[in-house]
Amino acid sequence: MKKVDEESGDGSGTFAPLEGVRILDFSSNMAGPFATMILAQLGADVIKVEAPSGDDARAWPPEVDGTGIAYRHMNAGKRGIVLDLGTESGRKAALTLAARSDVLLQSMRPGVAERIGIGEDAVRAVNPDILYYALNAFGAGPVGSGLPGYDPLVQAYTGIMMMNGHDGAPPVRCAPSVVDLGTGQWVAMGVLAAVLAKQRGQQIRGMETALVDTAFSLVAYQATAAKMSGKRPARAGSGNPIAAPYEVYPARDGNLMIAAPNQRLWERVAKVIGIEELVADPRFLTVADRSRNNAELTVEIGRALAGADVATWVGRLHDGGVPATPVAGLEEAVASEAALERGTFLELDGVPHVRLPWAVDGESVPFASPAPRLGEHTLEVLRECGVDEEEIRKIVGEGTASIAASRSVER
């Protein structure tokens, strides 16, 4: 595999299993764009279709040169075009592109795609073999279709917020957009599976993923327990109700995370921090006992750790064979030795982006290209897909192409 230049992010590589697969991407914000970004880095030709106003994520702070970092990351490797699907020429162009694509992904609220003329039936009429992938928040049923969907709404709806934080405190959102990002991964896997199935002679025509499906998959075993018992999981703060000691503890100058989910590790913790007498304490004999009496155990561990600083305890715990780490701020984590060793960041268009979590034959998968400027490839893609010049001029005349594309026509 071609080595990536870490300064420029350049390098086409040879790991491109989706080369030759064209994906028409009508998604916006985060979940869908994250899915198609992954697929673009795997070699797919992803055509991102935006309205003249652009994807909302373009304006999300923080920004670099007027474009949000989130947009830059979620849309790397794609070609970008602008179409106004509220016009006849925009809809016609969309169907022309669909006729020449292998996959269409849309993240509109149920019924919207059909209303504007790019629903599954309309698309399949011009391309019977296309994979039509619908991404939504709560599904297209009578209940789900009426519910609005953003990551925090889904976290709130599915009980995730009430699992976070500490008793007596307000519900807490998982700070990373875990539902959006997890959904993007499911969509990417779905497309990969459908492409593989097609290669093996099984035609997959339509797929759907909802944010609510992802949310429940993230809490799968807790959801099963709640379904069976009718009881809400206990809020565990930084810990986990199935193990202890297994959370963040305060030391003299900060906090450290100790992960000792089994008996062997618990006994090592007790020895290292000087509370060996608690190993035989009836409250803490087994994992189940320690979990039930975790509040009392936390007090005992905190009292022991108060005598030294974080670095000292982490060093001693490591020497004793106990998994432990300081609790870092993100600004510290991105500069850590592990991030450097793993090559976590690749420079792309002057911005350090977190690479995809693959090493292929010892090399990172490169970003194919920076995220497109609004409408950057409109003319290129329309011409490539057979739209004639008169129709292109009409599209531009109606204001459905970006300023950049319009200027290209003038040139």
C-alpha positions in Angstrom: 0.0 0.0 0.0 1.3 3.5 -0.8 2.5 5.3 2.2 0.6 8.5 3.2 2.5 11.7 3.4 1.6 12.8 6.9 2.2 16.4 6.1 0.0 16.6 3.1 -2.3 13.6 3.5 -1.5 12.8 -0.1 -1.4 9.2 -1.3 -4.0 7.3 -3.3 -3.1 3.9 -1.8 -4.1 0.6 -3.2 -6.7 -0.4 -0.6 -9.8 0.6 -2.6 -12.2 -2.3 -2.5 -15.1 0.0 -3.6 -13.4 1.4 -6.6 -15.9 1.6 -9.4 -18.9 1.9 -7.0 -20.7 5.2 -7.3 -22.7 6.5 -4.4 -25.2 9.3 -4.7 -25.4 11.0 -1.3 -28.4 13.1 -0.4 -27.6 13.0 3.3 -26.6 15.9 5.5 -25.4 16.9 9.0 -23.5 13.9 10.5 -24.7 10.3 10.4 -25.1 9.9 6.6 -22.1 12.0 5.7 -19.9 10.0 8.1 -21.1 6.8 6.4 -20.2 8.0 2.9 -16.9 9.5 4.1 -15.9 6.0 5.2 -17.0 4.5 1.9 -15.1 7.3 0.0 -11.9 6.4 1.7 -12.5 2.8 0.6 -12.5 3.8 -3.0 -16.2 4.6 -3.8 -17.0 7.6 -6.0 -19.2 9.5 -3.6 -21.2 12.4 -5.1 -22.5 14.7 -2.3 -25.6 16.5 -3.4 -26.3 19.8 -1.5 -29.0 22.4 -1.8 -27.9 25.9 -2.9 -27.7 26.8 0.8 -25.3 24.0 1.5 -25.2 21.3 4.3 -25.9 22.9 7.7 -22.7 21.3 9.0 -20.6 23.8 6.9 -21.5 26.5 9.4 -20.9 24.4 12.6 -18.1 25.9 14.8 -15.2 25.6 15.1 -14.4 26.7 11.5 -11.3 26.8 9.4 -11.4 29.4 6.6 -15.2 29.6 7.0 -16.0 25.9 6.8 -16.8 23.8 9.9 -14.2 21.2 10.9 -17.0 18.7 11.3 -18.0 19.2 7.7 -14.5 19.0 6.5 -14.0 15.7 8.3 -17.4 14.1 7.4 -17.1 14.9 3.7 -13.5 14.2 2.9 -12.9 12.3 -0.3 -16.2 13.2 -2.0 -17.2 15.2 -5.0 -19.7 17.9 -4.3 -22.5 19.2 -6.5 -25.4 21.6 -5.9 -29.0 20.8 -7.1 -32.2 22.5 -6.1 -34.6 19.6 -5.8 -37.5 22.1 -5.6 -37.1 22.7 -9.3 -38.0 20.4 -12.2 -34.5 20.7 -13.7 -32.9 19.8 -10.3 -35.1 16.7 -9.9 -34.5 15.6 -13.5 -30.7 15.9 -12.9 -31.0 14.0 -9.7 -32.7 11.1 -11.5 -30.1 11.3 -14.3 -27.4 10.8 -11.7 -29.3 8.0 -10.0 -29.6 6.2 -13.3 -25.8 6.0 -13.3 -25.2 5.2 -9.6 -24.9 2.0 -7.7 -26.2 3.3 -4.3 -28.4 6.2 -3.3 -28.4 7.3 0.3 -30.9 9.9 1.6 -31.5 11.1 5.2 -34.7 13.1 4.6 -37.7 12.7 6.9 -40.0 9.9 5.8 -42.2 11.0 2.9 -40.0 14.0 1.9 -38.0 12.1 -0.8 -41.2 10.8 -2.4 -42.8 14.3 -2.3 -39.9 15.9 -4.1 -39.5 13.1 -6.7 -36.5 11.1 -5.6 -38.3 8.4 -3.6 -37.5 4.7 -4.1 -40.1 4.1 -6.7 -39.1 7.1 -8.8 -35.4 6.2 -8.5 -36.0 2.5 -9.3 -37.9 3.5 -12.4 -34.7 4.8 -13.9 -32.3 2.3 -12.2 -33.9 -1.0 -11.2 -30.6 -2.4 -9.8 -29.8 0.5 -7.5 -29.4 0.0 -3.7 -31.8 2.6 -2.2 -30.7 3.3 1.4 -33.0 5.3 3.6 -31.6 6.8 6.8 -34.0 8.3 9.3 -34.5 9.0 13.0 -37.3 6.7 14.2 -38.3 4.8 11.1 -41.0 5.4 8.5 -44.0 3.9 10.5 -47.0 5.8 11.8 -45.2 6.6 15.1 -41.6 7.1 13.9 -42.3 9.2 10.9 -43.7 12.0 13.0 -40.8 12.2 15.4 -38.0 14.7 14.8 -34.5 13.3 15.0 -31.2 14.6 16.2 -28.6 12.8 18.2 -29.5 14.3 21.6 -33.2 13.8 21.1 -32.6 10.1 20.4 -30.3 9.8 23.4 -33.0 11.3 25.5 -35.8 9.1 24.0 -33.9 5.8 24.4 -32.9 6.2 28.0 -29.2 6.9 27.3 -29.2 10.3 29.0 -30.8 8.9 32.2 -28.0 6.3 32.3 -25.2 8.9 32.4 -24.1 11.1 35.2 -24.7 10.7 38.9 -27.8 10.3 41.1 -29.4 13.6 41.9 -27.9 15.4 38.8 -29.7 16.3 35.6 -29.7 13.8 32.7 -26.4 13.9 30.8 -25.8 13.6 27.0 -22.9 11.6 25.8 -20.6 14.4 24.6 -19.5 12.7 21.3 -22.4 12.2 18.9 -22.4 8.5 19.5 -25.8 7.8 17.9 -25.0 9.8 14.7 -21.5 8.3 14.4 -22.6 4.8 15.3 -25.4 5.1 12.7 -22.9 6.1 10.1 -20.8 3.0 10.8 -23.9 0.8 10.5 -24.8 2.4 7.2 -21.3 2.0 5.9 -21.3 -1.7 6.9 -24.7 -2.1 5.3 -23.5 -0.7 2.0 -20.4 -2.9 2.1 -22.5 -6.0 2.8 -25.0 -5.2 0.0 -22.1 -4.7 -2.5 -20.6 -8.0 -1.4 -24.0 -9.7 -1.7 -24.5 -8.3 -5.2 -21.1 -9.7 -6.2 -22.3 -13.1 -5.0 -25.5 -12.9 -7.0 -27.9 -11.7 -4.3 -29.4 -8.4 -5.2 -30.3 -6.2 -2.2 -32.7 -3.5 -3.4 -33.5 -1.5 -0.3 -32.0 -0.9 3.1 -33.0 1.3 6.1 -31.3 2.3 9.3 -32.8 4.6 12.0 -30.9 6.5 14.6 -33.2 4.8 17.3 -32.0 1.4 16.1 -28.4 2.4 16.7 -29.2 3.9 20.1 -30.8 0.7 21.3 -27.9 -1.4 19.9 -25.5 0.7 22.0 -27.3 -0.3 25.2 -28.3 -3.8 24.1 -27.7 -5.8 27.2 -29.0 -3.0 29.5 -32.1 -2.8 27.3 -32.7 -6.5 27.6 -32.4 -6.3 31.4 -34.8 -3.3 31.5 -37.3 -5.1 29.2 -37.3 -8.1 31.5 -37.3 -6.4 34.8 -39.1 -3.1 34.1 -36.4 -1.4 36.1 -34.2 1.5 35.1 -30.4 0.9 35.2 -28.6 2.6 38.0 -26.6 5.7 37.1 -23.0 4.8 37.4 -21.1 8.1 36.7 -17.7 7.1 35.3 -18.2 3.5 36.4 -20.1 0.4 35.3 -22.8 -1.3 37.5 -21.4 -4.8 36.6 -17.9 -4.3 38.0 -16.0 -2.6 40.8 -13.5 -1.0 41.2 -14.1 0.2 37.7 -14.3 4.0 37.6 -12.6 7.3 38.2 -11.1 8.0 41.6 -9.6 11.2 43.0 -6.0 11.3 44.0 -4.1 14.2 45.7 -3.7 16.3 42.5 -6.3 15.0 40.1 -8.2 11.9 38.9 -7.3 8.5 37.7 -9.3 5.7 36.1 -8.9 2.2 37.6 -10.3 -0.8 35.7 -10.3 -3.9 37.9 -13.3 -5.9 36.8 -12.3 -9.3 38.2 -11.1 -10.8 41.4 -7.4 -11.1 40.5 -7.2 -7.4 39.6 -9.2 -6.3 42.7 -6.7 -8.1 44.9 -3.8 -6.4 43.1 -5.5 -3.0 43.6 -5.9 -3.6 47.3 -2.3 -4.6 47.7 -0.9 -1.7 45.7 -2.9 1.0 47.5 -2.6 -0.5 50.9 -6.2 -1.8 51.7 -5.5 -5.5 51.6 -7.7 -6.1 54.7 -10.7 -5.2 52.5 -10.2 -8.3 50.3 -11.7 -10.4 53.1 -14.4 -7.8 54.0 -17.9 -9.5 53.5 -19.0 -6.3 51.6 -16.3 -6.8 48.9 -15.8 -10.5 48.6 -17.0 -11.0 45.0 -17.5 -8.8 41.9 -21.3 -8.8 42.7 -20.6 -7.8 46.3 -18.4 -5.0 45.3 -20.8 -3.8 42.7 -23.7 -3.8 45.2 -21.6 -1.9 47.8 -19.7 0.3 45.4 -20.5 3.5 47.1 -18.7 2.3 50.3 -15.8 0.8 48.2 -15.3 4.2 46.5 -15.0 5.9 49.8 -12.3 3.4 50.9 -10.3 3.7 47.7 -10.6 7.5 47.6 -9.3 7.7 51.2 -6.3 5.5 50.3 -5.5 7.4 47.0 -5.6 10.8 48.7 -2.0 10.3 50.0 -0.2 10.6 46.7 -0.5 12.2 43.3 -2.0 10.7 40.1 1.4 10.0 38.4 2.6 8.1 41.5 -0.4 6.0 41.7 -0.6 5.2 38.0 3.1 4.2 38.1 2.5 1.9 41.1 -0.6 0.4 39.7 1.1 -0.3 36.4 4.0 -1.9 38.2 1.4 -4.0 40.1 -0.3 -5.2 36.9 -3.4 -3.1 37.3 -5.0 -1.3 34.4 -5.0 2.4 35.3 -4.6 5.8 33.5 -4.7 9.5 34.3 -8.0 11.2 33.3 -6.9 13.4 30.4 -8.4 16.5 28.8 -8.9 16.2 25.1 -6.2 18.8 24.5 -3.8 16.5 26.4 -5.0 13.3 24.8 -4.4 14.6 21.2 -0.8 15.3 22.1 -0.2 12.0 23.9 2.5 9.5 23.1 -0.1 6.9 22.0 -1.7 9.4 19.6 1.7 10.1 18.1 2.7 6.5 17.9 -0.6 5.5 16.3 -0.4 8.3 13.7 -3.9 9.4 14.8 -3.8 12.6 12.7 -3.4 13.0 9.0 -3.0 16.5 7.5 -5.6 17.3 4.9 -6.0 20.7 3.3 -4.0 22.2 6.2 -6.2 20.6 8.9 -5.2 17.7 11.1 -8.0 15.1 10.8 -8.4 11.9 12.9 -7.7 9.0 10.5 -10.0 6.1 10.1 -9.3 3.3 12.6 -7.7 0.9 10.1 -4.1 -0.1 9.5 -3.8 -2.1 6.2 -0.5 -3.8 5.8 0.9 -1.5 8.4 -0.3 1.7 6.7 -3.2 4.1 7.4 -6.0 4.5 4.9 -5.5 7.9 3.4 -8.1 10.6 2.9 -8.7 10.6 -0.8 -9.2 14.4 -1.1 -10.5 17.4 1.0 -14.2 18.0 1.5 -15.6 19.7 -1.6 -16.3 23.4 -1.8 -20.0 24.1 -2.2 -20.9 22.9 -5.7 -17.2 22.4 -6.6 -17.8 19.4 -9.0 -21.3 20.3 -10.2 -20.4 20.8 -13.9 -17.9 17.9 -13.9 -20.4 15.4 -12.6 -23.4 16.6 -14.7 -21.3 16.4 -17.9 -19.9 13.1 -16.9 -23.4 11.7 -16.4 -24.6 12.8 -19.7 -26.5 16.0 -18.9 -26.4 18.2 -22.0 -25.0 21.7 -22.0 -28.4 23.4 -22.5 -29.8 21.6 -19.5 -26.7 22.5 -17.4 -27.2 26.2 -18.4 -30.8 25.9 -17.3 -29.8 24.5 -13.9 -27.3 27.2 -13.4 -29.8 29.8 -14.6 -32.3 28.7 -11.9 -29.7 29.2 -9.3 -29.3 25.5 -8.4 -25.5 25.4 -8.9 -23.0 26.9 -6.6 -21.2 30.2 -7.2 -18.1 28.2 -8.0 -19.9 26.1 -10.6 -21.6 29.2 -12.1 -18.2 30.9 -12.5 -16.9 27.8 -14.1 -19.7 28.0 -16.7 -18.8 31.6 -17.4 -15.2 30.6 -17.9 
